[in-house]
Amino acid sequence: MNSTPDPTGQQRTKTPLSEAAKSSLSTTRNLFRIFIVTVLGSFFVYQLDVSYLWLAGILTAASFVLGTLLLVRAAKLKESKLVLFGTISGLVVSLVMVLLILATAVFFDQVRAFQECSRQAITDQATSACRIQLEDSLPTQLR
């Protein structure tokens, strides 16, 4: 049913969207989908291997650009609240990714050694030894 009851007892009908509005909504939805893919892509690429840090950085930068574009577009065109909430949430995740990427870039050699050690660790004791080795390789201010 297209109509919803109004508190005054009258029924409102939804006005059909114009072609320009449909096109704008479609563009916003496509940008939102691409934004979500870049945010998730940067997160999963970061999880793969420290050697792909550059790709995670590129995807994170792309997610910031798309997120900012979407935020402005959703606010200006009064798009869906779900798109606005999703964009803000994605930008927060992207900010966390920036911090992780920067920390990993600063301690690149230590993180790479830890990953190599963790891949070869079969037992919990070996994994714990890798963690201790990582802690010992970091500067004393960060321990």
N, C-alpha and C positions, 0 to 999 in steps of 0.2 A: 504494500500500500504506500503511495507516495505522500500522503498527508499525515501530519501529526497534530494532535489536539492542542490548541492554544489554551492557556489558563483562563481566558475569557470565554471559552466555549466554542470559539470559531476554529476552523481548521485552516492550517497553513499548507500551502503546496510549495514544494521546492521548485525554484525557477531553473530551467535548463541552462547549462553553461554555454557560453558562446564558444566559437571555434578558437578564439585567442585564449580564453580561459582554459579550455581543454588542452591546448598546446602548452601553455605555461605550466599547468599541473603535470602533464606528461614529462616535460623537461625537468621539473623539480624532482619528480619520482626517479627518473633516470640518474640524475646527479646524486641523489641520495643513495641509490643502489651502488653506484661507482664508489662513493665515499665509504660505504660500509665495507666493500670489497678491499679497498686500499688500507683501511684501518685493520681489518682482520688479516690481510696479507702481510702487513708489516709486523704484526704480532707473531704470526706463524713462521715467517722467514727468520725473525730474530731467534726463534726457538730451534731452528735447524742446526746452524753452525755459526761460529763466530766469523768464519771466513765470508759469510754473506752479510756482514754488517753494513756494507755499502748499499746493498739492495734494500735492507730494512730502513736505512736512512732516507733513501729516495722515496720509498713508499710512504714513510712518515711525513716527509715534506709535502708530497702530493696530497696526503690526507688533510694536512693543515690548510692547504690552498683550497681544496674542495669544501672542507668544513666551513671555512670563512665565507666562501661564496654562497654556500647553502644557508648559513646563518643570516647573512644580509638578505638573501632572496626570500627566506621564510618570514623574516620580520617585515620586509617591505611589501610583499604581496599577500601577507596574512594567510600563509599556507597552513597546512595541518599542524596541530599541536604535537602530534606524534613525530613528525619530521623535525620540528624544532627541538623536542626532547632528545631524540636520537642523535641529532647533530651535536648538541651540547655534550651528551654522554661520549660520543665518539671523539670530540675534541679533548675531553679529559683523558681518555685512553691514549690519544696521540701525545699529549703532554707527558704522560708517564713514560711512553715509549721514547720520547726525546731524552728524558733523564736517564733511562736505561742505556740507550745507545751512546750517550756521552760518557757515562761511567764505564761502559765496556770499551770504548775507544781509548780512554785514558789508561786503562789497565788491560790493554789488548793481549800482551804476551802472557800475563798471569791467567787470564780467562781461557786463552787457547790451551795453555798447559793443563789447566783444570779439566777442560773438556776432553782432552786426550787421555788424561788419567782416569776420568770417570767412565769413558767408553771401555777401557780395559778392566775396570773394577767389576769383579763378579760378586763378591760378598759385601755385606754391610761394613765389615771391618776395612776392606779396601776402599770403599766409598768414603768412609770416615777419614782414612789416611789422606785421601785426595783433598778433602775439605781442610784438613789441618795443614797440608802443603800449601794450599791457596792462602790460608790465613797467614802463614809464615812468610809468604812472598809479598804480601801487601805491606805498605808503610805502617809503622807502629801507630801513627795517629788514627788509622782506620780500623784497628783491631778492636 
